[in-house]
Amino acid sequence: MLSKPSETKGERRRERIGGYAMSHALVEQWALRLLGEDEMSREDATASVDIVNFILDMKKNYDFKIRSVGEVSCVHCMIVTHRGEAKNAFVTTPASEIEQFVPNDADKKVLDFLEEQGFVEKRDFNFETWLN
């Protein structure tokens, strides 16, 4: 019996997202710095994306948000600046086979913002395209 594509390639993905990807651990450190704390509880660590978004919204209204991305929660995050259709893509599709976004003026604003937050010199993030 022939297998269905979904059985061999995994779940279909219909959307691509692009922006600056970073580890969830980096977002946890960012939340600590914004809170002025040295450590946080496990519950706060899992909510660190929400903490960063909330504090940044209080300080200044940014037109972007940080969100968790990927198949496993609390591993990778992204400031999403691009969205588009993913054609014939599945969970197992290699990144090299996904149509890539190109940074634009909106991404320059995010890069400036990350520099303000102290991340550019460390290069703790990369502009990437992911399946959503």
ABEGO torsion letter per residue (X at the ends): XBBBAAAAAEBBBABBBBEBBBBAAAAAAAAAAAAGBABBBAAAAAAAAAAAAAAAAAABBBABBBBBBEABBGABBBBBABBBBBBGBBAABBAAABBBBBBBAAAAAAAAAAAAAGAAAAGABBBBBBBX
